[in-house]
Amino acid sequence: MISNNARWSRYSDEYLAQRRLLFADNFDTNPGTGGTRFASDDLGGAPAVHVTRVKSGWGADGVYNDPSDAAPFPAKLAALAAGGGLSAPFRSLDVDETEEEISATACSIYGWFIYNMSAAKRYVKFYNLTAANTTVGSSTPLITLVFDAGTGANVSFPHGIPFSTACCIAATTGIADADTGAPSGNDVLANVWFKN
């Protein structure tokens, strides 16, 4: 006589075996006959849904190469379409308390190199305004940067900083929006990369 525990153990083993068949990763072609095994991830379901695992390689027809440091995927950068890329950079060797217009229309700033050549701090301010509407000391900057004596910043912004109206730049000797302190000549130089 088979005990209930033995029956349960046998049924449990059979159940688990079926579960392994239905919900196991990887699958065989022609199971039980030595078919090829494919790597897959079992997503479950009945019947089971398998997503195949693939290995990337490259090569001409009839040739397969594993990518490596010595033989990476071949890639070619597409040429920019006419009019692509950034606008001509803005450059000033004397950013001061009088605004200078980087762009008269909406643009995005993608980077800058700004340097303070003076022996004191200087404050660089970007305005989301046209030159005609920018008054240093009255207009509110969108961005204010501080540069210690003899320091600079070389940064890039891959996604750009948007200026919805236009873009102007100025520099003062004080941090306040209302400050109009005039830097000396050639205290602050700036190169700004942007796109309209």
C-alpha positions in Angstrom: 0.0 0.0 0.0 1.3 3.4 -1.0 1.0 6.1 1.7 -0.6 9.4 1.1 2.8 11.0 1.7 4.5 8.9 -0.9 1.7 9.7 -3.4 2.1 13.4 -2.7 5.9 13.2 -3.1 5.5 11.4 -6.4 2.9 13.9 -7.7 5.1 16.8 -6.5 8.1 15.5 -8.4 6.0 15.0 -11.5 4.5 18.5 -11.1 8.0 20.1 -10.7 9.3 18.2 -13.7 6.4 19.5 -15.8 7.0 23.0 -14.5 10.7 22.7 -15.5 9.6 21.7 -19.0 7.0 24.5 -19.3 8.9 27.3 -17.6 12.6 26.6 -18.0 15.0 28.9 -19.8 16.4 27.6 -23.1 14.7 25.2 -25.4 15.7 22.2 -27.6 14.8 21.6 -31.1 13.4 18.0 -31.4 13.6 17.5 -27.6 14.6 14.0 -26.6 16.4 13.3 -29.9 19.6 15.3 -29.4 18.4 18.4 -31.2 20.2 21.8 -31.0 19.7 23.8 -27.8 18.8 27.5 -28.1 19.4 30.0 -25.4 16.2 31.8 -24.3 14.4 33.5 -21.5 11.1 31.9 -20.5 8.4 34.5 -20.0 5.9 32.0 -18.7 2.4 31.3 -20.1 0.8 28.2 -21.5 2.2 27.3 -23.9 5.5 28.9 -22.7 6.7 32.0 -24.5 10.4 32.1 -25.0 12.4 35.2 -26.0 15.7 34.1 -27.7 19.0 35.4 -26.3 21.2 36.6 -29.1 24.9 37.4 -29.5 25.9 40.3 -31.6 28.6 40.1 -34.2 29.6 41.5 -37.5 31.0 40.5 -40.9 30.3 40.2 -44.6 28.0 37.5 -45.9 29.3 34.1 -44.8 31.7 35.7 -42.2 31.1 36.2 -38.4 33.4 38.2 -36.1 33.0 38.6 -32.4 33.4 42.2 -31.4 36.4 43.0 -29.2 38.7 45.8 -28.3 41.0 44.8 -31.2 38.1 44.3 -33.6 35.1 46.5 -32.5 31.9 47.0 -34.4 32.7 49.0 -37.6 30.9 52.4 -37.4 30.8 55.4 -39.6 29.6 58.8 -38.5 27.0 60.2 -40.8 27.9 63.5 -42.4 25.9 66.5 -41.1 23.2 67.7 -43.4 23.6 71.2 -45.0 22.9 73.7 -42.2 23.6 71.1 -39.5 25.9 71.6 -36.5 26.2 74.6 -34.3 26.0 78.3 -35.2 29.2 80.2 -35.5 30.6 80.7 -32.0 30.2 83.9 -30.1 33.6 85.4 -29.0 34.4 88.4 -26.8 37.7 89.5 -25.3 36.1 92.1 -23.1 32.8 91.1 -21.6 31.8 93.9 -19.3 28.8 95.7 -17.8 27.5 96.5 -21.3 25.5 93.6 -22.7 26.7 91.8 -25.7 24.3 89.8 -27.9 25.1 86.2 -28.5 21.9 85.6 -30.5 19.1 87.9 -31.4 16.6 85.1 -31.6 15.8 82.0 -29.6 18.7 79.6 -29.2 20.3 76.9 -27.1 23.7 77.2 -25.4 25.8 74.1 -25.8 29.0 75.1 -24.1 31.4 77.9 -23.2 34.9 78.8 -22.3 34.9 81.8 -20.0 38.0 83.1 -18.2 38.5 85.8 -15.6 41.9 87.4 -16.0 41.5 90.0 -13.3 42.9 89.8 -9.7 39.3 89.8 -8.2 36.1 88.0 -8.6 34.0 88.7 -11.7 30.3 87.7 -12.2 29.1 86.6 -15.7 25.4 86.9 -16.4 23.3 85.5 -19.2 20.0 87.1 -20.2 17.1 85.6 -22.0 16.5 88.9 -23.8 17.5 90.7 -26.9 20.2 93.4 -26.6 17.5 96.1 -27.0 15.7 94.8 -24.0 18.7 94.0 -21.8 19.7 96.6 -19.2 22.5 95.4 -16.9 21.4 96.4 -13.4 17.7 96.3 -14.2 17.1 93.1 -16.2 17.1 89.7 -14.4 19.7 87.2 -15.6 18.7 83.7 -16.5 22.1 82.5 -15.3 24.7 84.0 -13.0 28.2 82.6 -12.7 31.0 83.5 -10.4 34.7 83.3 -11.3 37.5 83.7 -8.8 40.6 85.7 -9.8 42.5 83.9 -12.5 40.0 81.1 -13.0 37.9 79.9 -15.9 35.3 77.3 -16.9 35.3 75.1 -20.0 32.0 73.2 -20.1 29.6 71.5 -22.6 25.9 70.8 -22.4 25.0 68.0 -24.9 21.3 68.7 -24.7 21.7 72.5 -24.6 20.4 75.2 -22.3 17.3 76.8 -24.0 16.9 80.6 -24.3 13.4 81.1 -25.6 13.7 84.7 -26.6 17.4 85.6 -27.3 20.7 85.5 -25.5 22.9 88.3 -24.1 26.0 88.2 -21.9 27.5 90.7 -19.5 30.0 90.8 -16.6 30.1 92.9 -13.4 32.1 93.2 -10.3 29.2 92.3 -8.0 26.9 89.4 -7.8 23.6 91.3 -7.3 21.2 91.5 -10.3 21.2 95.2 -9.8 25.0 95.5 -9.8 26.5 97.6 -12.6 30.2 97.5 -11.4 32.4 97.8 -14.4 35.3 95.3 -14.9 38.5 96.6 -16.3 39.2 96.2 -20.0 39.8 92.6 -21.0 39.1 91.3 -17.5 36.7 88.6 -18.8 36.9 86.7 -22.1 34.2 84.4 -23.4 33.7 81.9 -26.2 30.1 80.6 -26.3 28.8 77.7 -28.5 25.2 77.9 -29.4 22.6 77.0 -32.0 19.6 79.0 -33.2 
